[in-house]
Amino acid sequence: MADSTAPFHRHHSKEYAGKVGRIGWVSVGIWALVLLALSVLRPRPFAGIWLVVVQQLLGGRALGIATALSLEIPKPFIILHCTLMDMLLIMVLYPLLVSGVRHGSRFRLLGKMIEGARKGARRYKKRLQRFGPAGLVVFVFAPVWGTGPMAGTVVGSLAEWSAWSTLSAVALGDLGAVTCWTFFFSYVQHFAGSYGRWLPVFLLVILLVAFLLSRVWRARSRKKGEPKPHPEPDSLHP
């Protein structure tokens, strides 16, 4: 059983991972130019595309999709953009995802994100190894906390599958998830009528805030429950 600190598989070596990361950065630059051109040449409906980018980075693919639908961006473009956003983020972070949190710990928030993804990946690794990349597609597709593109990429690296197999499975699962979220939120908007255009966004923001507050409350509860350290005898009698 491969450990997260074991030497890299040849498809997850530092050099190979670095190459994937560089391709990711170049692709980010190209896609940013495409979005800039669309927002200038076709301000309606693409003027708000940068809000979609920010929302997806902060709240995940579901929030990005809901925001894009509220801005009346065409569904085919939403599916393309949100899937591509997820995959570009994965490619940029790929060197850190496959090497472990110790290499990303210089950025505290990023280090926590990667550590969380690795914890979730270790939990599902044994089950997914039996099904191979096909199981990884389902894992990334599933709307369950702790799954998704980032955790799926880490699972692939821990299972020592090739980068090509891992990223292909992650992309396919993410494409399926983005497509389902897009049509689901479109149905919610249609059901809510004209007054519910931003309803999916509001619901997701409420859920996200509730989740963050629960995490903060649990962290404080754990700190309160920790025993206070007793002073050393020498410090009481100088």
C-alpha positions, 0 to 999 in steps of 0.5 A: 500500500503506497503511503503519501510520503513514499517515493513518487510513481514515475508519472507523479515525479517532481519533474512530471508534476512540474510539467503539468503545472507549467501547462496549467499556468499557460492554459490559465493565461490563454483562457483568461484572454478568451474571457477578457475578449468575450467580456469586451466584445460581448458584454451581454451576457459575459460582462459578469464572467469574472464574478463567476470565476471568483465565486467558483474559486471561493465556493466551488463549482456549484456556486459558480454555476448558480451565479452564471445562470443568474447572469443568464450566461448560456448553458453550454458555455457554463458547462465548458467554463466551469469544467475548464476552471476546475481542471485548470486549478487542478493542473496548476496545483498538481505539483502540490497535490501529488507531493503532499502538504509539506511542500505547500505549507508556506501558504497556510490556506492552500496548505489546509486545502491540500491537507483536507483533500489528502485526508478525504482521499486516504479515506476512499483510497482502498475502495476506489483502488478496486474499481480503478479510474472508472471508480474515480469518475464516480467519486468526482461526480458524486455531490458528497462533501470530501469528494470532487476534482481536488480529492480525486486527483490526490486519490489517483496519485496515492493509488499510483495511477498515471497522471493521464488516467487520473486527470482524464477520470477527474475531467470526465467526472467533473464534466458530468457533475457540472452538467447535472448541476447546471440543469438542476439549478436551471430547473430551480430557477424556472420553478421559482419564476422570475423572482427566483433568478438568484435563488440558487445563489442565495441558497448556496451562500446560506449553506456555505456560511452555515458550514463555515460557522459549524466548522468554527464552532467545532474548532472552538469546542475542541479547544475548550475541551483540551486540558490546560497544561500544568505548570512545572514544579520548578516554576512554582518554587523558584 
